[in-house]
């Protein structure tokens, strides 16, 4: 799948089949993060791959919008080293987006999760003090069922048109072709 098709097809999946993810797919997803660009090539990230059901259950209680993490066969916690680079948040987020697109290209569903209690996650996973938890990604085979929450959200909040989010030469001059 080419990258633009992966971008078009990517959507947030909050319901997963219990099927495991083959190691070969997981390695390609992690490799996509490793290859991500970072300021001065510092690569201030560390990713914790969680497949243990008990840890996923505990993680699912770390935020109000994280409940579905217990059903995702793999959860990846992205951490950024605050001491390594002032750009640790951006760099880690770029690497995590690479993983989301790679997973989509592999035919897997993902959901980027920002709803979590950082201290709860830090203690559970024994994360060193110099690292911040940037985000969590659920990865798995999407369960084919209607996501009512997502459907309602997209009914009221459609994607903005390009002219609403891009300007030509200066802010406020809509980019229109």
VMD Tcl script that builds the backbone (N, CA, C; Angstrom):
set m [mol new atoms 531]
animate dup $m
set s [atomselect $m all]
$s set {name element resname resid chain x y z} {
  {N N UNK 1 A 0.857 -1.176 0.000}
  {CA C UNK 1 A 0.000 0.000 0.000}
  {C C UNK 1 A 0.901 1.237 0.000}
  {N N UNK 2 A 0.604 2.192 -0.881}
  {CA C UNK 2 A 1.421 3.405 -0.869}
  {C C UNK 2 A 1.022 4.285 0.311}
  {N N UNK 3 A 1.886 5.227 0.658}
  {CA C UNK 3 A 1.705 6.004 1.879}
  {C C UNK 3 A 0.435 6.862 1.831}
  {N N UNK 4 A 0.097 7.430 0.667}
  {CA C UNK 4 A -1.097 8.266 0.595}
  {C C UNK 4 A -2.352 7.433 0.817}
  {N N UNK 5 A -2.357 6.222 0.303}
  {CA C UNK 5 A -3.509 5.335 0.527}
  {C C UNK 5 A -3.616 4.988 2.011}
  {N N UNK 6 A -2.483 4.743 2.666}
  {CA C UNK 6 A -2.493 4.461 4.112}
  {C C UNK 6 A -3.038 5.662 4.887}
  {N N UNK 7 A -2.660 6.851 4.482}
  {CA C UNK 7 A -3.168 8.064 5.144}
  {C C UNK 7 A -4.678 8.170 4.961}
  {N N UNK 8 A -5.150 7.889 3.747}
  {CA C UNK 8 A -6.590 7.953 3.482}
  {C C UNK 8 A -7.371 6.891 4.248}
  {N N UNK 9 A -6.812 5.695 4.369}
  {CA C UNK 9 A -7.530 4.584 4.988}
  {C C UNK 9 A -7.434 4.551 6.507}
  {N N UNK 10 A -6.456 5.216 7.073}
  {CA C UNK 10 A -6.264 5.197 8.515}
  {C C UNK 10 A -7.460 5.817 9.223}
  {N N UNK 11 A -7.949 5.139 10.221}
  {CA C UNK 11 A -9.001 5.692 11.069}
  {C C UNK 11 A -8.833 5.093 12.459}
  {N N UNK 12 A -9.418 5.716 13.436}
  {CA C UNK 12 A -9.288 5.243 14.812}
  {C C UNK 12 A -10.160 4.014 15.031}
  {N N UNK 13 A -9.519 2.950 15.478}
  {CA C UNK 13 A -10.212 1.686 15.745}
  {C C UNK 13 A -10.257 1.499 17.253}
  {N N UNK 14 A -11.451 1.288 17.791}
  {CA C UNK 14 A -11.613 1.130 19.243}
  {C C UNK 14 A -12.179 -0.230 19.634}
  {N N UNK 15 A -12.248 -1.133 18.659}
  {CA C UNK 15 A -12.748 -2.473 18.926}
  {C C UNK 15 A -11.915 -3.461 18.115}
  {N N UNK 16 A -11.303 -4.419 18.815}
  {CA C UNK 16 A -10.335 -5.317 18.183}
  {C C UNK 16 A -10.709 -6.780 18.352}
  {N N UNK 17 A -10.301 -7.573 17.367}
  {CA C UNK 17 A -10.386 -9.024 17.478}
  {C C UNK 17 A -9.251 -9.475 18.411}
  {N N UNK 18 A -9.403 -10.601 19.059}
  {CA C UNK 18 A -8.354 -11.062 19.976}
  {C C UNK 18 A -7.127 -11.642 19.269}
  {N N UNK 19 A -7.158 -11.731 17.947}
  {CA C UNK 19 A -6.057 -12.318 17.186}
  {C C UNK 19 A -4.739 -11.617 17.467}
  {N N UNK 20 A -3.696 -12.408 17.628}
  {CA C UNK 20 A -2.375 -11.826 17.870}
  {C C UNK 20 A -1.818 -11.245 16.573}
  {N N UNK 21 A -0.811 -10.406 16.714}
  {CA C UNK 21 A -0.149 -9.801 15.563}
  {C C UNK 21 A 1.142 -10.575 15.316}
  {N N UNK 22 A 1.354 -11.050 14.093}
  {CA C UNK 22 A 2.593 -11.772 13.809}
  {C C UNK 22 A 3.820 -10.900 14.113}
  {N N UNK 23 A 4.860 -11.535 14.629}
  {CA C UNK 23 A 6.088 -10.828 14.978}
  {C C UNK 23 A 6.657 -10.073 13.792}
  {N N UNK 24 A 6.569 -10.641 12.600}
  {CA C UNK 24 A 7.116 -9.980 11.409}
  {C C UNK 24 A 6.427 -8.640 11.160}
  {N N UNK 25 A 5.109 -8.584 11.358}
  {CA C UNK 25 A 4.385 -7.316 11.188}
  {C C UNK 25 A 4.781 -6.330 12.272}
  {N N UNK 26 A 4.860 -6.788 13.491}
  {CA C UNK 26 A 5.213 -5.916 14.606}
  {C C UNK 26 A 6.624 -5.346 14.413}
  {N N UNK 27 A 7.538 -6.167 13.923}
  {CA C UNK 27 A 8.899 -5.682 13.680}
  {C C UNK 27 A 8.934 -4.609 12.597}
  {N N UNK 28 A 8.124 -4.751 11.534}
  {CA C UNK 28 A 8.066 -3.719 10.488}
  {C C UNK 28 A 7.489 -2.422 11.052}
  {N N UNK 29 A 6.502 -2.541 11.917}
  {CA C UNK 29 A 5.905 -1.354 12.537}
  {C C UNK 29 A 6.934 -0.641 13.412}
  {N N UNK 30 A 7.657 -1.391 14.224}
  {CA C UNK 30 A 8.694 -0.793 15.076}
  {C C UNK 30 A 9.839 -0.228 14.247}
  {N N UNK 31 A 10.189 -0.903 13.172}
  {CA C UNK 31 A 11.253 -0.407 12.287}
  {C C UNK 31 A 10.857 0.931 11.665}
  {N N UNK 32 A 9.564 1.102 11.374}
  {CA C UNK 32 A 9.114 2.382 10.806}
  {C C UNK 32 A 9.331 3.525 11.796}
  {N N UNK 33 A 9.237 3.232 13.080}
  {CA C UNK 33 A 9.510 4.252 14.100}
  {C C UNK 33 A 11.006 4.521 14.180}
  {N N UNK 34 A 11.798 3.467 14.129}
  {CA C UNK 34 A 13.248 3.616 14.207}
  {C C UNK 34 A 13.781 4.482 13.075}
  {N N UNK 35 A 13.156 4.414 11.911}
  {CA C UNK 35 A 13.611 5.150 10.736}
  {C C UNK 35 A 13.090 6.589 10.680}
  {N N UNK 36 A 12.282 6.983 11.638}
  {CA C UNK 36 A 11.702 8.328 11.633}
  {C C UNK 36 A 12.782 9.401 11.797}
  {N N UNK 37 A 12.543 10.559 11.222}
  {CA C UNK 37 A 13.494 11.658 11.413}
  {C C UNK 37 A 13.371 12.239 12.816}
  {N N UNK 38 A 14.462 12.817 13.282}
  {CA C UNK 38 A 14.438 13.527 14.567}
  {C C UNK 38 A 15.462 14.656 14.519}
  {N N UNK 39 A 15.244 15.666 15.330}
  {CA C UNK 39 A 16.160 16.807 15.367}
  {C C UNK 39 A 17.569 16.318 15.695}
  {N N UNK 40 A 18.530 16.694 14.867}
  {CA C UNK 40 A 19.936 16.331 15.030}
  {C C UNK 40 A 20.135 14.815 15.101}
  {N N UNK 41 A 19.166 14.054 14.609}
  {CA C UNK 41 A 19.186 12.591 14.629}
  {C C UNK 41 A 19.437 12.019 16.029}
  {N N UNK 42 A 18.897 12.690 17.042}
  {CA C UNK 42 A 19.093 12.249 18.430}
  {C C UNK 42 A 18.229 11.036 18.761}
  {N N UNK 43 A 17.083 10.915 18.109}
  {CA C UNK 43 A 16.166 9.794 18.332}
  {C C UNK 43 A 15.840 9.637 19.829}
  {N N UNK 44 A 15.187 10.640 20.415}
  {CA C UNK 44 A 14.959 10.665 21.863}
  {C C UNK 44 A 13.788 9.813 22.343}
  {N N UNK 45 A 13.509 8.747 21.663}
  {CA C UNK 45 A 12.329 7.943 21.955}
  {C C UNK 45 A 12.679 6.574 22.501}
  {N N UNK 46 A 11.681 6.004 23.138}
  {CA C UNK 46 A 11.736 4.601 23.561}
  {C C UNK 46 A 10.304 4.088 23.528}
  {N N UNK 47 A 10.117 2.897 22.980}
  {CA C UNK 47 A 8.777 2.347 22.818}
  {C C UNK 47 A 8.638 1.063 23.630}
  {N N UNK 48 A 7.577 0.974 24.391}
  {CA C UNK 48 A 7.307 -0.204 25.207}
  {C C UNK 48 A 6.147 -0.949 24.560}
  {N N UNK 49 A 6.410 -2.175 24.133}
  {CA C UNK 49 A 5.409 -3.002 23.454}
  {C C UNK 49 A 4.770 -3.906 24.497}
  {N N UNK 50 A 3.468 -3.787 24.636}
  {CA C UNK 50 A 2.755 -4.537 25.672}
  {C C UNK 50 A 1.738 -5.465 25.017}
  {N N UNK 51 A 1.906 -6.751 25.268}
  {CA C UNK 51 A 0.920 -7.732 24.807}
  {C C UNK 51 A 0.309 -8.484 25.992}
  {N N UNK 52 A 0.897 -8.331 27.163}
  {CA C UNK 52 A 0.400 -8.991 28.370}
  {C C UNK 52 A -0.995 -8.471 28.725}
  {N N UNK 53 A -1.956 -9.388 28.826}
  {CA C UNK 53 A -3.359 -9.009 29.070}
  {C C UNK 53 A -3.536 -8.230 30.374}
  {N N UNK 54 A -2.867 -8.651 31.443}
  {CA C UNK 54 A -3.027 -7.963 32.727}
  {C C UNK 54 A -2.527 -6.517 32.656}
  {N N UNK 55 A -1.393 -6.303 32.002}
  {CA C UNK 55 A -0.884 -4.932 31.868}
  {C C UNK 55 A -1.809 -4.092 30.996}
  {N N UNK 56 A -2.348 -4.692 29.936}
  {CA C UNK 56 A -3.292 -3.959 29.089}
  {C C UNK 56 A -4.549 -3.602 29.867}
  {N N UNK 57 A -5.007 -4.508 30.729}
  {CA C UNK 57 A -6.175 -4.228 31.571}
  {C C UNK 57 A -5.905 -3.046 32.499}
  {N N UNK 58 A -4.732 -3.020 33.105}
  {CA C UNK 58 A -4.378 -1.914 34.006}
  {C C UNK 58 A -4.257 -0.613 33.205}
  {N N UNK 59 A -3.614 -0.664 32.036}
  {CA C UNK 59 A -3.498 0.526 31.185}
  {C C UNK 59 A -4.868 1.060 30.789}
  {N N UNK 60 A -5.811 0.168 30.548}
  {CA C UNK 60 A -7.148 0.592 30.118}
  {C C UNK 60 A -7.870 1.396 31.197}
  {N N UNK 61 A -7.389 1.302 32.421}
  {CA C UNK 61 A -7.987 2.061 33.524}
  {C C UNK 61 A -7.243 3.381 33.777}
  {N N UNK 62 A -6.254 3.678 32.938}
  {CA C UNK 62 A -5.441 4.877 33.160}
  {C C UNK 62 A -6.066 6.143 32.600}
  {N N UNK 63 A -7.143 6.023 31.834}
  {CA C UNK 63 A -7.805 7.205 31.283}
  {C C UNK 63 A -9.211 6.877 30.848}
  {N N UNK 64 A -10.086 7.852 30.899}
  {CA C UNK 64 A -11.500 7.631 30.592}
  {C C UNK 64 A -11.726 7.164 29.151}
  {N N UNK 65 A -10.857 7.579 28.234}
  {CA C UNK 65 A -11.018 7.183 26.836}
  {C C UNK 65 A -10.035 6.085 26.442}
  {N N UNK 66 A -9.516 5.366 27.421}
  {CA C UNK 66 A -8.534 4.305 27.157}
  {C C UNK 66 A -9.088 2.920 27.456}
  {N N UNK 67 A -10.346 2.804 27.739}
  {CA C UNK 67 A -10.931 1.538 28.183}
  {C C UNK 67 A -10.737 0.389 27.192}
  {N N UNK 68 A -10.720 0.687 25.903}
  {CA C UNK 68 A -10.619 -0.359 24.893}
  {C C UNK 68 A -9.213 -0.948 24.793}
  {N N UNK 69 A -8.230 -0.391 25.482}
  {CA C UNK 69 A -6.863 -0.919 25.413}
  {C C UNK 69 A -6.772 -2.367 25.869}
  {N N UNK 70 A -7.652 -2.767 26.756}
  {CA C UNK 70 A -7.607 -4.157 27.232}
  {C C UNK 70 A -7.941 -5.137 26.113}
  {N N UNK 71 A -8.698 -4.707 25.110}
  {CA C UNK 71 A -9.083 -5.587 24.006}
  {C C UNK 71 A -8.100 -5.578 22.839}
  {N N UNK 72 A -7.214 -4.614 22.815}
  {CA C UNK 72 A -6.229 -4.529 21.740}
  {C C UNK 72 A -5.109 -5.527 22.018}
  {N N UNK 73 A -4.758 -6.386 21.062}
  {CA C UNK 73 A -3.729 -7.391 21.338}
  {C C UNK 73 A -2.341 -6.819 21.601}
  {N N UNK 74 A -2.073 -5.634 21.060}
  {CA C UNK 74 A -0.785 -4.972 21.298}
  {C C UNK 74 A -1.039 -3.504 21.598}
  {N N UNK 75 A -0.329 -3.026 22.594}
  {CA C UNK 75 A -0.353 -1.606 22.943}
  {C C UNK 75 A 1.098 -1.140 22.948}
  {N N UNK 76 A 1.350 -0.017 22.304}
  {CA C UNK 76 A 2.705 0.550 22.307}
  {C C UNK 76 A 2.660 1.884 23.029}
  {N N UNK 77 A 3.500 2.005 24.048}
  {CA C UNK 77 A 3.611 3.248 24.805}
  {C C UNK 77 A 4.850 3.964 24.304}
  {N N UNK 78 A 4.646 5.173 23.809}
  {CA C UNK 78 A 5.749 5.977 23.290}
  {C C UNK 78 A 6.247 6.942 24.341}
  {N N UNK 79 A 7.542 6.856 24.627}
  {CA C UNK 79 A 8.168 7.710 25.640}
  {C C UNK 79 A 9.229 8.583 24.979}
  {N N UNK 80 A 9.345 9.812 25.448}
  {CA C UNK 80 A 10.355 10.725 24.932}
  {C C UNK 80 A 11.296 11.157 26.035}
  {N N UNK 81 A 12.580 11.166 25.721}
  {CA C UNK 81 A 13.610 11.527 26.694}
  {C C UNK 81 A 13.753 13.047 26.757}
  {N N UNK 82 A 13.259 13.621 27.848}
  {CA C UNK 82 A 13.294 15.078 28.037}
  {C C UNK 82 A 14.717 15.626 28.083}
  {N N UNK 83 A 15.647 14.833 28.565}
  {CA C UNK 83 A 17.024 15.300 28.720}
  {C C UNK 83 A 17.841 15.172 27.433}
  {N N UNK 84 A 17.376 14.371 26.497}
  {CA C UNK 84 A 18.137 14.138 25.269}
  {C C UNK 84 A 17.958 15.252 24.252}
  {N N UNK 85 A 16.760 15.832 24.203}
  {CA C UNK 85 A 16.467 16.817 23.164}
  {C C UNK 85 A 15.294 17.696 23.584}
  {N N UNK 86 A 15.373 18.965 23.234}
  {CA C UNK 86 A 14.230 19.843 23.517}
  {C C UNK 86 A 13.056 19.527 22.599}
  {N N UNK 87 A 13.300 18.743 21.537}
  {CA C UNK 87 A 12.273 18.394 20.567}
  {C C UNK 87 A 11.725 16.980 20.793}
  {N N UNK 88 A 11.903 16.443 21.995}
  {CA C UNK 88 A 11.536 15.055 22.273}
  {C C UNK 88 A 10.063 14.744 22.003}
  {N N UNK 89 A 9.167 15.690 22.254}
  {CA C UNK 89 A 7.730 15.430 22.036}
  {C C UNK 89 A 7.449 15.307 20.539}
  {N N UNK 90 A 7.913 16.273 19.768}
  {CA C UNK 90 A 7.678 16.259 18.317}
  {C C UNK 90 A 8.329 15.037 17.687}
  {N N UNK 91 A 9.578 14.782 18.044}
  {CA C UNK 91 A 10.300 13.650 17.452}
  {C C UNK 91 A 9.607 12.325 17.756}
  {N N UNK 92 A 9.187 12.140 18.991}
  {CA C UNK 92 A 8.513 10.895 19.366}
  {C C UNK 92 A 7.165 10.776 18.655}
  {N N UNK 93 A 6.448 11.886 18.539}
  {CA C UNK 93 A 5.152 11.872 17.850}
  {C C UNK 93 A 5.326 11.521 16.366}
  {N N UNK 94 A 6.388 12.026 15.739}
  {CA C UNK 94 A 6.641 11.676 14.332}
  {C C UNK 94 A 6.873 10.174 14.203}
  {N N UNK 95 A 7.687 9.616 15.086}
  {CA C UNK 95 A 7.972 8.177 15.043}
  {C C UNK 95 A 6.697 7.364 15.274}
  {N N UNK 96 A 5.853 7.842 16.183}
  {CA C UNK 96 A 4.612 7.116 16.463}
  {C C UNK 96 A 3.647 7.199 15.287}
  {N N UNK 97 A 3.613 8.321 14.600}
  {CA C UNK 97 A 2.770 8.423 13.406}
  {C C UNK 97 A 3.269 7.478 12.321}
  {N N UNK 98 A 4.591 7.332 12.206}
  {CA C UNK 98 A 5.123 6.334 11.271}
  {C C UNK 98 A 4.565 4.954 11.601}
  {N N UNK 99 A 4.507 4.619 12.903}
  {CA C UNK 99 A 3.980 3.311 13.302}
  {C C UNK 99 A 2.510 3.164 12.927}
  {N N UNK 100 A 1.738 4.208 13.119}
  {CA C UNK 100 A 0.311 4.173 12.784}
  {C C UNK 100 A 0.129 3.916 11.287}
  {N N UNK 101 A 0.896 4.618 10.458}
  {CA C UNK 101 A 0.772 4.436 9.010}
  {C C UNK 101 A 1.291 3.063 8.575}
  {N N UNK 102 A 2.376 2.600 9.192}
  {CA C UNK 102 A 2.904 1.269 8.864}
  {C C UNK 102 A 1.888 0.194 9.242}
  {N N UNK 103 A 1.252 0.334 10.389}
  {CA C UNK 103 A 0.241 -0.634 10.812}
  {C C UNK 103 A -0.932 -0.641 9.831}
  {N N UNK 104 A -1.343 0.534 9.384}
  {CA C UNK 104 A -2.426 0.620 8.402}
  {C C UNK 104 A -2.025 -0.096 7.118}
  {N N UNK 105 A -0.795 0.131 6.672}
  {CA C UNK 105 A -0.300 -0.525 5.457}
  {C C UNK 105 A -0.236 -2.041 5.636}
  {N N UNK 106 A -0.075 -2.505 6.866}
  {CA C UNK 106 A -0.046 -3.934 7.173}
  {C C UNK 106 A -1.458 -4.519 7.315}
  {N N UNK 107 A -2.487 -3.683 7.151}
  {CA C UNK 107 A -3.864 -4.155 7.264}
  {C C UNK 107 A -4.383 -4.194 8.691}
  {N N UNK 108 A -3.708 -3.482 9.589}
  {CA C UNK 108 A -4.102 -3.469 11.000}
  {C C UNK 108 A -4.783 -2.155 11.355}
  {N N UNK 109 A -5.582 -2.192 12.398}
  {CA C UNK 109 A -6.232 -0.999 12.908}
  {C C UNK 109 A -5.413 -0.426 14.058}
  {N N UNK 110 A -5.530 0.867 14.250}
  {CA C UNK 110 A -4.831 1.539 15.347}
  {C C UNK 110 A -5.722 2.605 15.957}
  {N N UNK 111 A -5.350 3.014 17.144}
  {CA C UNK 111 A -5.961 4.192 17.744}
  {C C UNK 111 A -4.907 4.882 18.602}
  {N N UNK 112 A -4.703 6.144 18.334}
  {CA C UNK 112 A -3.789 6.982 19.089}
  {C C UNK 112 A -4.524 7.396 20.359}
  {N N UNK 113 A -3.928 7.152 21.508}
  {CA C UNK 113 A -4.577 7.445 22.784}
  {C C UNK 113 A -3.770 8.501 23.540}
  {N N UNK 114 A -4.437 9.570 23.890}
  {CA C UNK 114 A -3.812 10.618 24.693}
  {C C UNK 114 A -4.439 10.711 26.073}
  {N N UNK 115 A -5.453 9.896 26.312}
  {CA C UNK 115 A -6.167 9.908 27.584}
  {C C UNK 115 A -5.534 8.878 28.512}
  {N N UNK 116 A -4.627 9.348 29.366}
  {CA C UNK 116 A -3.985 8.460 30.324}
  {C C UNK 116 A -3.415 9.285 31.467}
  {N N UNK 117 A -3.255 8.631 32.594}
  {CA C UNK 117 A -2.616 9.234 33.754}
  {C C UNK 117 A -1.136 8.862 33.665}
  {N N UNK 118 A -0.295 9.838 33.386}
  {CA C UNK 118 A 1.119 9.561 33.135}
  {C C UNK 118 A 1.795 8.852 34.303}
  {N N UNK 119 A 1.512 9.260 35.519}
  {CA C UNK 119 A 2.155 8.626 36.677}
  {C C UNK 119 A 1.717 7.169 36.826}
  {N N UNK 120 A 0.469 6.915 36.534}
  {CA C UNK 120 A -0.058 5.546 36.561}
  {C C UNK 120 A 0.704 4.671 35.553}
  {N N UNK 121 A 0.869 5.180 34.328}
  {CA C UNK 121 A 1.573 4.449 33.275}
  {C C UNK 121 A 3.048 4.292 33.635}
  {N N UNK 122 A 3.643 5.368 34.133}
  {CA C UNK 122 A 5.065 5.364 34.510}
  {C C UNK 122 A 5.359 4.278 35.546}
  {N N UNK 123 A 4.525 4.193 36.572}
  {CA C UNK 123 A 4.732 3.204 37.636}
  {C C UNK 123 A 4.521 1.785 37.117}
  {N N UNK 124 A 3.459 1.591 36.341}
  {CA C UNK 124 A 3.154 0.263 35.820}
  {C C UNK 124 A 4.293 -0.291 34.974}
  {N N UNK 125 A 4.912 0.574 34.165}
  {CA C UNK 125 A 5.904 0.122 33.197}
  {C C UNK 125 A 7.340 0.428 33.607}
  {N N UNK 126 A 7.513 0.946 34.818}
  {CA C UNK 126 A 8.855 1.214 35.340}
  {C C UNK 126 A 9.654 2.158 34.426}
  {N N UNK 127 A 9.019 3.239 34.009}
  {CA C UNK 127 A 9.633 4.194 33.079}
  {C C UNK 127 A 10.557 5.129 33.850}
  {N N UNK 128 A 11.810 5.275 33.407}
  {CA C UNK 128 A 12.763 6.157 34.091}
  {C C UNK 128 A 12.291 7.619 34.111}
  {N N UNK 129 A 12.744 8.337 35.086}
  {CA C UNK 129 A 12.303 9.720 35.326}
  {C C UNK 129 A 12.539 10.655 34.140}
  {N N UNK 130 A 13.626 10.481 33.397}
  {CA C UNK 130 A 13.924 11.423 32.307}
  {C C UNK 130 A 13.005 11.261 31.101}
  {N N UNK 131 A 12.162 10.209 31.109}
  {CA C UNK 131 A 11.239 9.992 29.999}
  {C C UNK 131 A 9.834 10.455 30.357}
  {N N UNK 132 A 9.182 11.091 29.387}
  {CA C UNK 132 A 7.766 11.440 29.499}
  {C C UNK 132 A 6.971 10.492 28.616}
  {N N UNK 133 A 5.779 10.139 29.051}
  {CA C UNK 133 A 4.898 9.337 28.210}
  {C C UNK 133 A 4.228 10.311 27.242}
  {N N UNK 134 A 4.473 10.115 25.965}
  {CA C UNK 134 A 3.955 11.026 24.937}
  {C C UNK 134 A 2.562 10.595 24.483}
  {N N UNK 135 A 2.409 9.320 24.175}
  {CA C UNK 135 A 1.115 8.812 23.712}
  {C C UNK 135 A 1.137 7.289 23.769}
  {N N UNK 136 A -0.025 6.721 23.577}
  {CA C UNK 136 A -0.204 5.271 23.557}
  {C C UNK 136 A -0.911 4.917 22.251}
  {N N UNK 137 A -0.475 3.837 21.630}
  {CA C UNK 137 A -1.129 3.381 20.398}
  {C C UNK 137 A -1.643 1.964 20.606}
  {N N UNK 138 A -2.917 1.775 20.323}
  {CA C UNK 138 A -3.502 0.433 20.296}
  {C C UNK 138 A -3.348 -0.084 18.873}
  {N N UNK 139 A -2.982 -1.367 18.746}
  {CA C UNK 139 A -2.805 -1.970 17.419}
  {C C UNK 139 A -3.431 -3.363 17.420}
  {N N UNK 140 A -4.165 -3.653 16.345}
  {CA C UNK 140 A -4.743 -4.981 16.223}
  {C C UNK 140 A -5.610 -5.097 14.990}
  {N N UNK 141 A -6.214 -6.251 14.847}
  {CA C UNK 141 A -7.153 -6.481 13.755}
  {C C UNK 141 A -8.498 -5.883 14.159}
  {N N UNK 142 A -8.996 -4.979 13.336}
  {CA C UNK 142 A -10.245 -4.295 13.657}
  {C C UNK 142 A -11.413 -5.270 13.687}
  {N N UNK 143 A -12.218 -5.143 14.727}
  {CA C UNK 143 A -13.460 -5.905 14.804}
  {C C UNK 143 A -14.451 -5.185 13.892}
  {N N UNK 144 A -15.107 -5.930 13.056}
  {CA C UNK 144 A -16.048 -5.311 12.126}
  {C C UNK 144 A -17.370 -5.113 12.849}
  {N N UNK 145 A -17.491 -3.931 13.377}
  {CA C UNK 145 A -18.755 -3.539 14.006}
  {C C UNK 145 A -18.807 -2.029 13.965}
  {N N UNK 146 A -19.963 -1.522 14.078}
  {CA C UNK 146 A -20.164 -0.076 13.974}
  {C C UNK 146 A -19.635 0.612 15.231}
  {N N UNK 147 A -18.765 1.584 15.025}
  {CA C UNK 147 A -18.257 2.406 16.112}
  {C C UNK 147 A -19.208 3.598 16.258}
  {N N UNK 148 A -20.172 3.468 17.142}
  {CA C UNK 148 A -21.209 4.493 17.304}
  {C C UNK 148 A -20.596 5.840 17.692}
  {N N UNK 149 A -19.649 5.819 18.630}
  {CA C UNK 149 A -19.014 7.065 19.067}
  {C C UNK 149 A -18.332 7.754 17.895}
  {N N UNK 150 A -17.558 6.989 17.124}
  {CA C UNK 150 A -16.865 7.554 15.966}
  {C C UNK 150 A -17.836 8.067 14.921}
  {N N UNK 151 A -18.912 7.330 14.679}
  {CA C UNK 151 A -19.897 7.738 13.682}
  {C C UNK 151 A -20.574 9.040 14.079}
  {N N UNK 152 A -20.924 9.171 15.337}
  {CA C UNK 152 A -21.554 10.405 15.818}
  {C C UNK 152 A -20.587 11.575 15.725}
  {N N UNK 153 A -19.348 11.340 16.145}
  {CA C UNK 153 A -18.335 12.396 16.096}
  {C C UNK 153 A -18.143 12.890 14.669}
  {N N UNK 154 A -18.029 11.968 13.702}
  {CA C UNK 154 A -17.799 12.366 12.316}
  {C C UNK 154 A -19.035 12.981 11.678}
  {N N UNK 155 A -20.202 12.706 12.227}
  {CA C UNK 155 A -21.416 13.335 11.732}
  {C C UNK 155 A -21.397 14.828 12.050}
  {N N UNK 156 A -20.918 15.183 13.245}
  {CA C UNK 156 A -20.909 16.576 13.672}
  {C C UNK 156 A -19.590 17.289 13.409}
  {N N UNK 157 A -18.510 16.529 13.263}
  {CA C UNK 157 A -17.187 17.121 13.020}
  {C C UNK 157 A -16.550 16.472 11.808}
  {N N UNK 158 A -16.903 16.966 10.674}
  {CA C UNK 158 A -16.329 16.450 9.438}
  {C C UNK 158 A -14.927 17.023 9.252}
  {N N UNK 159 A -14.137 16.382 8.405}
  {CA C UNK 159 A -12.806 16.895 8.092}
  {C C UNK 159 A -12.951 18.257 7.426}
  {N N UNK 160 A -12.113 19.172 7.825}
  {CA C UNK 160 A -12.128 20.513 7.240}
  {C C UNK 160 A -11.621 20.447 5.811}
  {N N UNK 161 A -12.046 21.409 5.006}
  {CA C UNK 161 A -11.568 21.507 3.638}
  {C C UNK 161 A -10.171 22.117 3.656}
  {N N UNK 162 A -9.402 21.839 2.611}
  {CA C UNK 162 A -8.032 22.324 2.525}
  {C C UNK 162 A -7.958 23.849 2.673}
  {N N UNK 163 A -8.892 24.566 2.085}
  {CA C UNK 163 A -8.864 26.034 2.158}
  {C C UNK 163 A -9.059 26.542 3.591}
  {N N UNK 164 A -9.586 25.690 4.484}
  {CA C UNK 164 A -9.774 26.076 5.878}
  {C C UNK 164 A -8.529 25.867 6.726}
  {N N UNK 165 A -7.594 25.039 6.240}
  {CA C UNK 165 A -6.431 24.708 7.060}
  {C C UNK 165 A -5.096 25.116 6.448}
  {N N UNK 166 A -5.129 25.635 5.216}
  {CA C UNK 166 A -3.885 26.012 4.546}
  {C C UNK 166 A -4.035 27.398 3.933}
  {N N UNK 167 A -2.966 28.177 4.028}
  {CA C UNK 167 A -2.939 29.523 3.454}
  {C C UNK 167 A -1.835 29.601 2.405}
  {N N UNK 168 A -2.001 30.563 1.494}
  {CA C UNK 168 A -0.999 30.805 0.464}
  {C C UNK 168 A -0.234 32.076 0.834}
  {N N UNK 169 A 1.058 31.933 1.017}
  {CA C UNK 169 A 1.992 33.031 1.280}
  {C C UNK 169 A 1.884 33.668 2.662}
  {N N UNK 170 A 0.672 33.818 3.194}
  {CA C UNK 170 A 0.521 34.352 4.546}
  {C C UNK 170 A -0.779 33.851 5.151}
  {N N UNK 171 A -0.830 33.859 6.468}
  {CA C UNK 171 A -1.997 33.339 7.167}
  {C C UNK 171 A -3.240 34.114 6.758}
  {N N UNK 172 A -4.308 33.375 6.453}
  {CA C UNK 172 A -5.592 33.999 6.144}
  {C C UNK 172 A -5.896 34.101 4.661}
  {N N UNK 173 A -4.905 33.884 3.782}
  {CA C UNK 173 A -5.151 33.871 2.354}
  {C C UNK 173 A -5.330 32.408 1.960}
  {N N UNK 174 A -6.584 31.943 1.878}
  {CA C UNK 174 A -6.845 30.512 1.681}
  {C C UNK 174 A -6.094 29.924 0.491}
  {N N UNK 175 A -5.555 28.748 0.713}
  {CA C UNK 175 A -4.866 28.019 -0.348}
  {C C UNK 175 A -5.938 27.363 -1.203}
  {N N UNK 176 A -6.227 28.008 -2.336}
  {CA C UNK 176 A -7.244 27.506 -3.250}
  {C C UNK 176 A -6.605 27.368 -4.626}
  {N N UNK 177 A -6.855 26.235 -5.250}
  {CA C UNK 177 A -6.274 25.995 -6.583}
  {C C UNK 177 A -7.266 26.388 -7.635}
}
mol reanalyze $m
mol bondsrecalc $m
mol representation Tube
mol addrep $m
